[in-house]
Amino acid sequence: MLSFAHDLVARATRLFIAGSGEPALWTISVRSRVVGTLVEEAAGRRLTWFDGADRRLTNYTGPIDGDVEALERAFGLRLGTPVNLDSLPV
């Protein structure tokens, strides 16, 4: 199920970031459930949250332009449970 969600998010995101510099995409998952994405484009990075994502994540206002692993740890500390950011090919 998680790989299906990854494929779906990757396909949808390609439509939005096609033609930009060096795009990158990560899914954000909690307990094997994809709750959002982190997209990197020429203009910078942005977070997108899906319906049902925990408010402790959606209310995050910290930096997102640094190390992805540090962001993953920051999200995990906010929730008190592991959060995974998985890179997808774009």
Residue frames relative to the residue before (quaternion, step in Angstrom):
aa qw qx qy qz dx dy dz
M 1.0000 0.0000 0.0000 0.0000 0.00 0.00 0.00
L 0.6589 0.5125 -0.3131 0.4530 3.59 0.94 -0.86
S 0.6568 0.4942 -0.3270 0.4664 3.61 0.96 -0.75
F 0.6019 0.5409 -0.3561 0.4672 3.60 1.08 -0.62
A 0.6511 0.5070 -0.3089 0.4729 3.58 0.97 -0.88
H 0.6262 0.5303 -0.3326 0.4648 3.59 0.99 -0.81
D 0.6643 0.5055 -0.3021 0.4605 3.59 0.89 -0.94
L 0.6596 0.5179 -0.3021 0.4533 3.55 0.93 -0.90
V 0.6715 0.4824 -0.2933 0.4800 3.58 0.90 -0.91
A 0.6462 0.5255 -0.3254 0.4476 3.59 0.93 -0.83
R 0.6699 0.4962 -0.3044 0.4608 3.59 0.89 -0.87
A 0.6723 0.4936 -0.3022 0.4615 3.58 0.89 -0.87
T 0.6770 0.5060 -0.2982 0.4435 3.56 0.94 -0.85
R 0.5747 0.5976 -0.3818 0.4084 3.60 1.05 -0.65
L 0.6210 0.5561 -0.3387 0.4364 3.57 1.06 -0.71
F 0.7265 0.4536 -0.2400 0.4569 3.56 0.99 -0.82
I 0.7962 0.3125 -0.1630 0.4917 3.58 0.99 -0.68
A 0.3469 0.7344 -0.5087 0.2855 3.58 1.21 0.28
G 0.7986 0.3038 -0.2304 0.4657 3.53 -0.99 0.84
S 0.5891 0.5546 -0.3973 0.4331 3.64 1.14 -0.14
G 0.7840 -0.3962 0.2305 0.4186 3.56 -1.32 0.34
E 0.7647 -0.2288 0.2330 0.5555 3.57 -0.27 -1.28
P 0.0830 -0.8388 0.5354 0.0537 3.61 0.27 1.13
A 0.0585 -0.7626 0.6428 0.0431 3.51 -1.27 0.51
L 0.1112 -0.7957 0.5949 0.0247 3.55 -1.13 0.67
W 0.0347 -0.7666 0.6411 0.0076 3.52 -1.06 0.88
T 0.2947 -0.6911 0.6179 0.2316 3.56 -1.12 0.64
I 0.2574 -0.7304 0.6141 0.1521 3.53 -1.18 0.65
S 0.0459 0.8269 -0.5556 0.0741 3.56 -0.54 1.15
V 0.1466 -0.7422 0.6513 0.0591 3.50 -1.27 0.73
R 0.8363 -0.0595 -0.0076 0.5449 3.56 -0.70 1.12
S 0.6989 -0.5045 0.2422 0.4453 3.57 0.90 1.05
R 0.5947 0.5239 -0.3775 0.4788 3.61 1.21 0.39
V 0.3463 -0.7350 0.5440 0.2098 3.58 -0.68 1.08
V 0.1010 -0.8288 0.5504 0.0043 3.57 -0.66 1.18
G 0.8147 -0.0480 0.0376 0.5766 3.59 1.24 -0.20
T 0.3158 -0.7221 0.5757 0.2176 3.52 -1.39 -0.13
L 0.2115 -0.6946 0.6676 0.1643 3.48 -1.39 0.39
V 0.0632 -0.8051 0.5897 -0.0112 3.56 -0.65 1.15
E 0.1364 -0.7644 0.6261 0.0716 3.55 -1.00 0.90
E 0.0425 0.7758 -0.6252 0.0738 3.53 -0.84 1.10
A 0.7519 -0.3704 0.2716 0.4730 3.55 -1.27 -0.05
A 0.6871 0.4941 -0.2764 0.4553 3.61 1.03 -0.77
G 0.6873 -0.4289 0.2872 0.5110 3.62 1.23 -0.24
R 0.6095 -0.5416 0.4321 0.3854 3.53 -1.30 -0.39
R 0.0058 -0.7814 0.6235 0.0247 3.53 -1.23 0.54
L 0.3460 -0.7114 0.5813 0.1904 3.49 -1.24 0.69
T 0.0545 -0.7529 0.6546 0.0400 3.53 -1.15 0.72
W 0.1703 -0.7980 0.5741 0.0670 3.55 -0.83 1.03
F 0.3769 -0.7165 0.5468 0.2134 3.55 -1.07 0.80
D 0.6584 -0.4824 0.3867 0.4292 3.58 -1.25 0.37
G 0.7858 0.3112 -0.2463 0.4743 3.54 -0.98 0.89
A 0.4557 0.6676 -0.4708 0.3537 3.61 1.23 -0.01
D 0.5796 -0.6100 0.4242 0.3347 3.55 -1.04 0.83
R 0.5293 -0.6582 0.4406 0.3040 3.59 -0.93 0.91
R 0.5880 0.5721 -0.3808 0.4266 3.60 1.09 -0.54
L 0.6625 0.4477 -0.3012 0.5196 3.57 1.21 -0.44
T 0.6944 0.4922 -0.2963 0.4333 3.58 0.78 -0.96
N 0.6811 0.4670 -0.2843 0.4870 3.60 1.18 -0.47
Y 0.3824 0.7338 -0.4798 0.2915 3.61 1.26 0.10
T 0.0502 -0.8123 0.5810 -0.0060 3.58 -0.82 1.03
G 0.4365 0.7147 -0.4450 0.3172 3.55 1.27 0.22
P 0.7154 -0.4458 0.3156 0.4356 3.56 -1.30 -0.01
I 0.1366 -0.7814 0.6034 0.0820 3.56 -1.14 0.69
D 0.5850 0.6207 -0.3555 0.3822 3.58 1.26 -0.02
G 0.5940 0.5834 -0.3650 0.4167 3.59 1.23 0.05
D 0.8195 -0.2068 0.2045 0.4939 3.51 -1.18 -0.75
V 0.4718 -0.6861 0.4798 0.2764 3.59 -0.83 1.00
E 0.6416 0.5224 -0.3348 0.4510 3.60 0.99 -0.73
A 0.6250 0.5190 -0.3367 0.4760 3.60 1.08 -0.67
L 0.6327 0.5173 -0.3248 0.4761 3.59 1.04 -0.74
E 0.6208 0.5395 -0.3254 0.4665 3.57 1.02 -0.82
R 0.6632 0.4896 -0.2994 0.4805 3.60 0.95 -0.87
A 0.6407 0.5306 -0.3263 0.4488 3.60 0.96 -0.87
F 0.6492 0.4991 -0.3150 0.4798 3.59 0.96 -0.83
G 0.6540 0.5238 -0.3113 0.4483 3.58 0.95 -0.86
L 0.6470 0.5062 -0.3151 0.4752 3.58 1.02 -0.77
R 0.6286 0.5367 -0.3332 0.4536 3.60 1.02 -0.75
L 0.7550 0.3895 -0.2059 0.4857 3.59 0.96 -0.87
G 0.3660 -0.7265 0.5000 0.2972 3.56 1.10 -0.60
T 0.7007 0.3305 -0.2454 0.5827 3.56 1.28 0.46
P 0.6205 -0.5663 0.3707 0.3960 3.62 -1.06 0.54
V 0.1130 -0.7422 0.6588 0.0489 3.52 -1.14 0.85
N 0.1834 -0.8026 0.5619 0.0801 3.59 -0.85 0.94
L 0.1236 -0.7307 0.6663 0.0822 3.53 -1.06 0.87
D 0.0662 -0.8190 0.5694 -0.0242 3.54 -0.44 1.26
S 0.3738 -0.7354 0.5285 0.2003 3.54 -0.75 1.13
L 0.1419 -0.7782 0.6087 0.0613 3.52 -1.02 0.90
P 0.5035 -0.6305 0.4811 0.3427 3.58 -1.06 0.62
V 0.1664 -0.7822 0.5950 0.0804 3.54 -0.97 0.87
